[in-house]
Amino acid sequence: MSALYKTQVISFNQLKLNDLYAILKLRQDVFIIEQQSIYRDIDEQDKTSEHICVFHQARLIAYARVRKTKQINAKIERVVCLPEYRGQGIGKGLIEQAIKEIQRDHEITTIMLSAQTDAIDFYLKFGFHPEGNPYDDGGIEHIDMLLAVAQLRGGSKDSHGG
């Protein structure tokens, strides 16, 4: 990701009100308004997540949250980028940062995300693979994708572009 962008990883309790507002607004503008997906965006998961924020000149332009779960060890969720910043490698940097944050916990063995089906190829580049069948989530077709952390720590690097 370009040096023009500043990335911060922030726990919920460290979020400033303006940061939280910017996160919720970005998610609303893209997921609910642009993609016309009616779903409950604000959930209890924000409180137990790490929030990865990408800023350009103090403006939040991209975001993802990472959280530990019981069934799957960690999840990457709410991956979003403003339309005018897409295609510049910001999403790639965001996912790389999310994976890096997850890898800090050596007990985590699996990362999951729920990908919009038109983004499958994007996530395949990191080593994620589809699991199960596509399903409707807020009017948009999604599929669960998994990544074995061992693959990143010492396994084949070819599958995730390294």
KEKE-3310 file (N, C-alpha, C; in steps of 0.2 Angstrom, whole numbers, plus 5000, padded with zeros to 4 digits):
npx = (5004:5002:5013:5006:4995:4988:4988:4979:4977:4965:4958:4941:4938:4948:4944:4940:4927:4924:4931:4924:4911:4915:4919:4906:4899:4905:4904:4890:4887:4893:4889:4875:4869:4876:4877:4864:4860:4851:4853:4858:4870:4876:4882:4885:4897:4907:4912:4921:4931:4945:4949:4953:4959:4961:4967:4967:4974:4968:4955:4944:4946:4946:4942:4942:4936:4943:4941:4941:4934:4923:4921:4927:4944:4947:4940:4938:4930:4917:4924:4929:4929:4931:4922:4930:4943:4946:4954:4967:4976:4973:4964:4970:4981:4974:4969:4981:4986:4976:4977:4990:4989:4980:4989:4998:4993:4997:4989:4979:4972:4964:4957:4943:4932:4917:4914:4908:4902:4907:4919:4927:4939:4948:4951:4956:4969:4976:4976:4964:4951:4935:4922:4909:4892:4886:4877:4863:4865:4859:4853:4863:4874:4884:4899:4907:4924:4940:4956:4970:4981:4993:4998:5002:5012:5023:5020:5017:5021:5017:5003:4998:5003:5016)
npy = (4994:5011:5025:5036:5032:5029:5017:5010:5000:4997:4994:4991:4998:5008:5016:5032:5043:5050:5042:5030:5034:5037:5025:5018:5026:5024:5010:5010:5018:5011:4997:4997:5008:5010:4996:4992:4984:4977:4975:4971:4980:4986:4978:4967:4962:4971:4976:4967:4966:4969:4984:4988:5002:5012:5027:5042:5057:5060:5055:5042:5029:5015:4999:4986:4973:4962:4947:4935:4919:4906:4893:4894:4900:4913:4928:4938:4953:4964:4970:4984:4998:5014:5019:5028:5025:5012:4998:5002:4995:4995:4987:4975:4978:4980:4967:4960:4966:4962:4948:4948:4953:4943:4933:4935:4929:4915:4903:4903:4894:4894:4905:4914:4921:4929:4930:4941:4934:4939:4943:4932:4928:4938:4935:4922:4924:4926:4914:4909:4898:4892:4887:4876:4880:4894:4908:4918:4934:4948:4951:4949:4938:4927:4918:4907:4907:4900:4900:4892:4895:4889:4886:4899:4901:4892:4884:4881:4895:4900:4899:4911:4922:4925)
npz = (5000:4997:5003:5005:5012:5028:5040:5054:5068:5079:5094:5100:5112:5111:5101:5095:5096:5084:5075:5076:5072:5058:5054:5055:5046:5034:5032:5031:5020:5009:5010:5013:5006:4993:4989:4991:5001:5014:5030:5047:5052:5063:5076:5090:5088:5085:5097:5102:5093:5083:5074:5058:5050:5036:5032:5022:5021:5033:5031:5032:5022:5019:5027:5039:5050:5063:5071:5085:5085:5091:5084:5071:5071:5069:5061:5047:5043:5036:5026:5017:5005:4999:4984:4975:4978:4975:4966:4968:4975:4989:4995:4995:5003:5015:5018:5019:5030:5040:5040:5045:5058:5063:5063:5074:5085:5090:5092:5084:5070:5059:5047:5043:5031:5024:5009:4996:4981:4969:4973:4975:4967:4971:4984:4983:4979:4991:4997:5002:5002:4994:5004:5006:5001:4990:4998:5002:5009:5015:5003:4994:4986:4994:5000:5011:5015:5018:5026:5030:5043:5045:5033:5029:5038:5036:5026:5009:4999:4987:4985:4990:4984:4989)
capx = (5000:5006:5015:5000:4989:4990:4984:4979:4973:4962:4952:4935:4939:4952:4941:4938:4920:4925:4933:4918:4907:4918:4918:4899:4896:4908:4900:4883:4888:4895:4885:4868:4867:4878:4875:4857:4859:4847:4855:4859:4877:4879:4881:4889:4904:4911:4915:4926:4935:4951:4947:4959:4957:4965:4966:4971:4973:4964:4949:4944:4944:4945:4941:4940:4937:4945:4939:4942:4928:4924:4921:4933:4948:4947:4936:4939:4923:4916:4930:4925:4934:4927:4923:4935:4950:4946:4959:4974:4979:4971:4960:4976:4985:4970:4968:4987:4986:4971:4981:4996:4986:4978:4995:5001:4990:4999:4984:4974:4974:4960:4954:4937:4928:4911:4915:4903:4904:4911:4926:4931:4946:4952:4953:4960:4976:4979:4976:4958:4947:4928:4919:4901:4888:4884:4871:4861:4867:4857:4852:4870:4876:4891:4901:4912:4931:4944:4963:4974:4986:4999:5000:5006:5018:5028:5018:5018:5020:5015:4996:4995:5007:5022)
capy = (5000:5017:5028:5041:5030:5028:5011:5009:4994:5000:4990:4995:5003:5014:5020:5039:5044:5052:5036:5025:5037:5037:5017:5016:5029:5020:5004:5011:5021:5006:4991:4998:5013:5008:4989:4991:4978:4979:4970:4974:4981:4987:4972:4966:4960:4977:4977:4962:4966:4974:4988:4990:5008:5015:5034:5046:5064:5060:5053:5035:5027:5008:4997:4979:4971:4955:4945:4928:4916:4899:4888:4896:4903:4921:4930:4945:4955:4971:4973:4989:5003:5019:5018:5031:5022:5005:4997:5005:4990:4997:4981:4970:4980:4979:4960:4958:4968:4958:4942:4949:4954:4937:4928:4937:4925:4908:4898:4903:4889:4895:4911:4913:4927:4928:4934:4942:4929:4942:4944:4926:4928:4942:4931:4916:4926:4926:4907:4907:4893:4892:4881:4875:4883:4901:4909:4925:4938:4954:4952:4948:4931:4926:4911:4906:4905:4898:4900:4888:4899:4885:4888:4905:4901:4888:4880:4884:4903:4901:4900:4917:4927:4927)
capz = (5000:4996:5009:5005:5016:5035:5043:5061:5071:5085:5098:5101:5118:5110:5096:5097:5094:5077:5071:5076:5067:5051:5052:5054:5040:5028:5031:5029:5013:5004:5010:5013:5001:4987:4987:4993:5006:5020:5035:5053:5052:5069:5080:5096:5086:5085:5103:5103:5086:5081:5069:5054:5047:5032:5031:5017:5023:5039:5029:5032:5015:5019:5034:5040:5057:5064:5078:5086:5086:5094:5079:5067:5075:5067:5055:5044:5042:5035:5022:5013:5002:4996:4977:4972:4980:4973:4961:4969:4980:4996:4998:4995:5009:5020:5019:5021:5037:5044:5041:5049:5065:5066:5064:5080:5090:5088:5093:5078:5065:5053:5046:5039:5029:5020:5003:4990:4976:4964:4975:4976:4964:4975:4991:4981:4979:4998:4999:5004:4997:4996:5008:5006:4995:4991:5001:5002:5015:5014:4996:4990:4986:4998:5001:5016:5012:5023:5025:5035:5045:5044:5026:5029:5043:5034:5020:5002:4999:4981:4984:4992:4981:4992)
cpx = (5004:5007:5010:4995:4992:4986:4985:4975:4971:4957:4946:4935:4944:4950:4939:4931:4920:4927:4927:4913:4909:4917:4911:4896:4899:4905:4893:4883:4889:4890:4878:4866:4869:4876:4868:4856:4857:4849:4857:4867:4880:4877:4886:4896:4909:4915:4920:4931:4941:4948:4953:4956:4962:4963:4970:4969:4968:4957:4949:4942:4943:4945:4940:4940:4939:4943:4940:4935:4929:4925:4927:4937:4948:4943:4938:4932:4923:4921:4926:4931:4929:4928:4929:4942:4951:4951:4966:4978:4978:4968:4966:4980:4981:4969:4975:4988:4982:4975:4987:4994:4984:4984:4999:4999:4992:4995:4979:4977:4970:4957:4948:4935:4922:4912:4909:4906:4908:4918:4930:4938:4950:4955:4957:4967:4979:4979:4969:4955:4940:4926:4912:4898:4887:4877:4869:4862:4865:4855:4858:4872:4883:4893:4907:4919:4935:4951:4966:4980:4993:5002:5004:5012:5024:5026:5020:5016:5017:5007:4993:5000:5013:5028)
cpy = (5006:5021:5034:5039:5028:5022:5011:5003:4996:4995:4994:5000:5009:5018:5027:5039:5046:5046:5031:5028:5036:5029:5016:5019:5026:5014:5005:5014:5016:5000:4992:5002:5011:5001:4988:4985:4980:4973:4974:4974:4982:4981:4971:4964:4965:4978:4973:4961:4971:4977:4990:4996:5010:5022:5037:5053:5064:5058:5045:5033:5019:5005:4989:4978:4964:4953:4937:4926:4909:4894:4889:4900:4911:4922:4937:4947:4962:4974:4978:4995:5008:5018:5021:5029:5015:5004:5000:5001:4991:4990:4976:4971:4979:4972:4957:4960:4964:4952:4943:4950:4947:4932:4930:4932:4918:4902:4897:4898:4891:4902:4910:4920:4925:4933:4935:4937:4932:4944:4938:4926:4932:4938:4925:4918:4926:4919:4905:4902:4893:4886:4881:4879:4890:4902:4917:4929:4945:4956:4951:4941:4931:4919:4911:4904:4905:4898:4897:4892:4895:4886:4894:4905:4897:4884:4883:4892:4904:4903:4907:4923:4929:4923)
cpz = (5000:5003:5010:5010:5023:5038:5050:5063:5077:5088:5099:5107:5116:5104:5099:5094:5086:5073:5071:5071:5060:5049:5050:5047:5034:5026:5028:5021:5007:5004:5010:5008:4994:4984:4988:4996:5012:5025:5041:5054:5059:5074:5086:5094:5086:5091:5105:5097:5087:5075:5065:5050:5043:5030:5025:5019:5028:5037:5029:5025:5014:5026:5033:5047:5057:5071:5079:5087:5089:5089:5075:5071:5075:5061:5053:5041:5039:5031:5017:5011:4999:4988:4974:4974:4978:4967:4962:4974:4987:4999:4999:5002:5015:5022:5022:5029:5042:5045:5046:5057:5067:5067:5071:5086:5087:5089:5088:5072:5058:5053:5041:5037:5025:5014:4998:4985:4971:4966:4977:4973:4968:4981:4989:4981:4985:5000:5002:4999:4999:5000:5008:5000:4996:4995:5001:5009:5013:5007:4991:4991:4989:4998:5006:5013:5018:5021:5031:5037:5044:5037:5025:5033:5041:5028:5014:5002:4992:4980:4987:4990:4984:4989)
residu = (MET:SER:ALA:LEU:TYR:LYS:THR:GLN:VAL:ILE:SER:PHE:ASN:GLN:LEU:LYS:LEU:ASN:ASP:LEU:TYR:ALA:ILE:LEU:LYS:LEU:ARG:GLN:ASP:VAL:PHE:ILE:ILE:GLU:GLN:GLN:SER:ILE:TYR:ARG:ASP:ILE:ASP:GLU:GLN:ASP:LYS:THR:SER:GLU:HIS:ILE:CYS:VAL:PHE:HIS:GLN:ALA:ARG:LEU:ILE:ALA:TYR:ALA:ARG:VAL:ARG:LYS:THR:LYS:GLN:ILE:ASN:ALA:LYS:ILE:GLU:ARG:VAL:VAL:CYS:LEU:PRO:GLU:TYR:ARG:GLY:GLN:GLY:ILE:GLY:LYS:GLY:LEU:ILE:GLU:GLN:ALA:ILE:LYS:GLU:ILE:GLN:ARG:ASP:HIS:GLU:ILE:THR:THR:ILE:MET:LEU:SER:ALA:GLN:THR:ASP:ALA:ILE:ASP:PHE:TYR:LEU:LYS:PHE:GLY:PHE:HIS:PRO:GLU:GLY:ASN:PRO:TYR:ASP:ASP:GLY:GLY:ILE:GLU:HIS:ILE:ASP:MET:LEU:LEU:ALA:VAL:ALA:GLN:LEU:ARG:GLY:GLY:SER:LYS:ASP:SER:HIS:GLY:GLY)
# end
